[in-house]
Amino acid sequence: MLLFRIPPHGPGFVPMILNINNLTKSYKEGYNGQSPAHRVLDDVTFSVASGEFIALRGASGSGKTTLLNLIGGLDVPDSGRVEVAGQDIALMSDDGRSEWRLHSIGFVFQFFNLIGNLTVTENIALPLLFQDTPDRKARERAHALADEVALGDKVDRFVNQLSGGEMQRVAIARALVHEPGVVLADEPTGNLDSTTGHVILDLLKAASKRHGATVVMATHDHKCADYCDRTLEMTDGRLMKTEAP
């Protein structure tokens, strides 16, 4: 089983955890995919350091979500390489990628993707339970993360009783509970008001600085990118420029 590992290095060394090389991806559209292929990603190349928080910024249809799906092993590229901690995940089998994601990747979605008839604790603990972590240990870890995202007083609430901002905080805690090396966030503030959105961005920034996770966030919001170490601008499937805040 291939899992996320950072090899040891000397003081001051910051390894490149993500290496995206000449990535292309196309999809066929129309009925039964009979129309010509539409290229969603076109020769995308960049690297991300361990613990870095970067934004993929661009309009809808620029390729941001497709790029996140490829980094997370939910899809495979037509050509190019997606290396995470030195592993080319496109070379894994479907089962291998599923096992790898379970241990190495945390996901935060725009629409939360929580299970409404489970409690806050149960939703946060799900990745650990899928790893066969003992129930008591999983609950303790879930409660610790709930405290960290200011939901310690609501651990026994069902998530369908929470506000949108609270549900997104549950989603961030769930993404961090198994201590992944990489967290992928797809428009995490898209359904939230601006004040709540800032809280969510602060939590994602803390994930990179306090937990050491590498965070890659897709967004169309220019203000979101101000929280990040770098912004990668995407247009029509191409990486146009990189900028620091």
Secondary structure in CASP SS format (residue, H / E / C, confidence):
PFRMAT SS
TARGET T0000
AUTHOR 0000-0000-0000
METHOD secondary structure of the structure
MODEL  1
M C 1.00
L C 1.00
L C 1.00
F C 1.00
R C 1.00
I C 1.00
P C 1.00
P C 1.00
H C 1.00
G C 1.00
P C 1.00
G C 1.00
F C 1.00
V C 1.00
P C 1.00
M E 1.00
I E 1.00
L E 1.00
N E 1.00
I E 1.00
N E 1.00
N E 1.00
L E 1.00
T E 1.00
K E 1.00
S E 1.00
Y E 1.00
K E 1.00
E C 1.00
G C 1.00
Y H 1.00
N H 1.00
G H 1.00
Q C 1.00
S C 1.00
P C 1.00
A E 1.00
H E 1.00
R E 1.00
V E 1.00
L E 1.00
D E 1.00
D E 1.00
V E 1.00
T E 1.00
F E 1.00
S E 1.00
V E 1.00
A E 1.00
S C 1.00
G C 1.00
E C 1.00
F E 1.00
I E 1.00
A E 1.00
L E 1.00
R E 1.00
G C 1.00
A C 1.00
S C 1.00
G C 1.00
S C 1.00
G C 1.00
K H 1.00
T H 1.00
T H 1.00
L H 1.00
L H 1.00
N H 1.00
L H 1.00
I H 1.00
G C 1.00
G C 1.00
L C 1.00
D C 1.00
V C 1.00
P C 1.00
D C 1.00
S E 1.00
G E 1.00
R E 1.00
V E 1.00
E E 1.00
V E 1.00
A C 1.00
G C 1.00
Q E 1.00
D E 1.00
I H 1.00
A H 1.00
L H 1.00
M C 1.00
S C 1.00
D H 1.00
D H 1.00
G H 1.00
R H 1.00
S H 1.00
E H 1.00
W H 1.00
R H 1.00
L H 1.00
H H 1.00
S H 1.00
I E 1.00
G E 1.00
F E 1.00
V E 1.00
F C 1.00
Q C 1.00
F C 1.00
F C 1.00
N C 1.00
L C 1.00
I C 1.00
G C 1.00
N C 1.00
L C 1.00
T E 1.00
V H 1.00
T H 1.00
E H 1.00
N H 1.00
I H 1.00
A H 1.00
L H 1.00
P H 1.00
L H 1.00
L H 1.00
F H 1.00
Q C 1.00
D C 1.00
T C 1.00
P C 1.00
D H 1.00
R H 1.00
K H 1.00
A H 1.00
R H 1.00
E H 1.00
R H 1.00
A H 1.00
H H 1.00
A H 1.00
L H 1.00
A H 1.00
D H 1.00
E H 1.00
V C 1.00
A C 1.00
L C 1.00
G H 1.00
D H 1.00
K H 1.00
V C 1.00
D C 1.00
R C 1.00
F E 1.00
V H 1.00
N H 1.00
Q H 1.00
L C 1.00
S C 1.00
G H 1.00
G H 1.00
E H 1.00
M H 1.00
Q H 1.00
R H 1.00
V H 1.00
A H 1.00
I H 1.00
A H 1.00
R H 1.00
A H 1.00
L H 1.00
V C 1.00
H C 1.00
E C 1.00
P C 1.00
G C 1.00
V E 1.00
V E 1.00
L E 1.00
A E 1.00
D E 1.00
E C 1.00
P C 1.00
T C 1.00
G C 1.00
N C 1.00
L C 1.00
D C 1.00
S H 1.00
T H 1.00
T H 1.00
G H 1.00
H H 1.00
V H 1.00
I H 1.00
L H 1.00
D H 1.00
L H 1.00
L H 1.00
K H 1.00
A H 1.00
A H 1.00
S H 1.00
K H 1.00
R C 1.00
H C 1.00
G C 1.00
A C 1.00
T E 1.00
V E 1.00
V E 1.00
M E 1.00
A E 1.00
T E 1.00
H C 1.00
D C 1.00
H H 1.00
K H 1.00
C H 1.00
A H 1.00
D C 1.00
Y C 1.00
C C 1.00
D C 1.00
R E 1.00
T E 1.00
L E 1.00
E E 1.00
M E 1.00
T E 1.00
D C 1.00
G C 1.00
R E 1.00
L E 1.00
M E 1.00
K E 1.00
T E 1.00
E E 1.00
A C 1.00
P C 1.00
END
